[in-house]
Amino acid sequence: MIDSLITQIETELTNQKNGYVERVEDLLGQVATLNDPDCIGKLLPFFEDDAEYDELMFSIIHSIENFDDATYVREIGNHLGDFFGHSPRWAVIVHMRILNSAPTLTAYSEQIKSLTDQERLTVRNVLQAVRQKDAKFYSACDSLIATL
């Protein structure tokens, strides 16, 4: 079921026919009702730094944030290399949202302890990008970077 919905989202985003934003948002709602953590990794490739509608990117964020914090940050961590590689802007925005939520930040700080060296390097790079984007995140980023 989830793969069918993901394929439909991909088709809508590729074709971008009139009304596609509403159809993608409806499909995201259907994905969310499945409550399948695999959807996080399957939705991350749809982030586009030059997307026509930021609102659609935020709809994806809202869909993946519906999971409990441990699941959410685990899946972000598992896919961060590819995510940051193809959409650094949105990877940074997702991390800013993680940093803005104390419970999510706590879960993330636990999650990064189990990452490989390469994954930790990617987290470091993302956190450094967050620091460059907004000074209010210096402290949280520095604390996380110190644990890597």
C-alpha positions in Angstrom: 0.0 0.0 0.0 2.7 2.5 1.0 4.7 1.9 -2.2 1.6 2.5 -4.3 1.0 5.8 -2.5 4.7 6.8 -2.8 4.6 6.1 -6.6 1.4 8.2 -6.9 3.2 11.1 -5.0 6.2 10.8 -7.3 3.9 10.8 -10.4 2.1 13.9 -9.2 5.3 15.8 -8.4 6.9 14.8 -11.7 3.9 15.8 -13.8 2.8 18.8 -11.8 -0.6 19.0 -13.5 -3.2 21.5 -12.3 -4.2 20.7 -8.8 -1.2 18.5 -8.0 -0.4 20.2 -4.7 -3.8 19.3 -3.3 -3.5 15.7 -4.6 -0.1 15.3 -3.1 -1.3 16.6 0.3 -4.2 14.1 0.1 -1.8 11.3 -0.6 0.4 12.4 2.2 -2.6 12.2 4.5 -3.2 8.6 3.3 0.5 7.8 3.9 0.2 9.2 7.4 -2.8 7.0 8.3 -0.7 3.9 7.6 1.5 4.8 10.5 4.5 3.0 8.8 7.9 4.4 9.9 9.3 3.3 6.5 7.4 6.2 5.0 9.9 8.7 6.5 12.8 7.4 4.4 10.5 7.1 1.4 9.3 10.7 1.7 12.7 12.3 2.2 13.7 12.1 -1.5 10.7 14.3 -2.3 12.2 17.3 -0.6 13.5 19.8 -3.2 15.5 22.9 -2.3 14.0 24.7 -5.3 10.4 23.4 -4.9 7.8 25.7 -6.4 5.7 25.5 -3.2 7.5 25.5 0.2 4.1 24.7 1.7 4.2 21.3 0.1 7.6 20.6 1.6 6.2 21.6 5.0 3.4 19.1 4.4 6.0 16.4 4.0 7.6 17.6 7.3 4.3 17.5 9.1 3.7 13.9 7.8 7.1 12.7 9.0 6.8 14.5 12.4 3.7 12.5 13.2 5.8 9.7 14.5 7.1 9.4 18.1 10.4 11.2 18.6 12.5 8.1 18.8 11.2 6.7 15.5 11.3 10.1 13.8 14.9 10.8 14.6 16.0 7.2 14.0 14.7 7.4 10.5 16.1 10.8 9.8 19.5 9.5 11.0 19.3 6.4 8.8 18.7 8.5 5.7 20.5 11.7 6.5 23.4 11.2 4.1 21.2 11.0 1.1 18.8 13.6 2.4 21.5 16.2 3.1 23.1 15.4 -0.2 20.1 16.1 -2.4 18.3 18.7 -0.3 20.6 20.5 2.1 18.2 23.4 2.7 15.4 21.1 3.8 17.7 18.8 5.8 18.7 22.0 7.7 15.1 23.1 8.2 14.2 19.6 9.5 17.1 19.8 11.9 16.1 23.3 13.1 12.7 21.8 13.9 14.4 19.0 15.8 16.5 21.5 17.8 13.4 23.6 18.6 11.7 20.7 20.3 13.2 19.6 23.7 11.8 16.1 23.6 12.8 15.6 20.0 16.3 17.0 20.7 16.7 14.6 23.6 15.8 11.7 21.4 18.1 12.9 18.7 21.1 13.2 21.1 20.5 9.6 22.1 20.1 8.4 18.5 23.4 10.0 17.2 25.3 7.9 19.8 24.6 4.8 17.8 25.6 6.2 14.4 28.6 5.1 12.3 31.5 7.4 11.9 30.3 8.4 8.4 26.8 9.1 9.7 28.3 11.2 12.6 30.3 13.2 10.1 27.1 13.9 8.1 25.3 15.0 11.3 28.2 17.3 12.1 28.0 18.8 8.6 24.3 19.4 8.9 24.6 20.9 12.4 27.4 23.2 11.1 25.0 24.3 8.3 22.3 25.0 10.9 24.8 27.1 12.9 25.6 29.1 9.8 21.9 29.7 9.0 20.8 30.9 12.5 22.8 31.9 15.5 20.1 31.0 17.9 21.0 27.3 17.3 24.7 27.7 18.2 24.4 26.3 21.7 22.3 23.3 20.8 24.5 22.5 17.7 27.7 22.9 19.7 26.3 20.5 22.4 25.5 17.9 19.9 28.7 18.3 17.9 30.6 17.8 21.2 29.1 14.3 21.5 30.0 13.2 18.0 
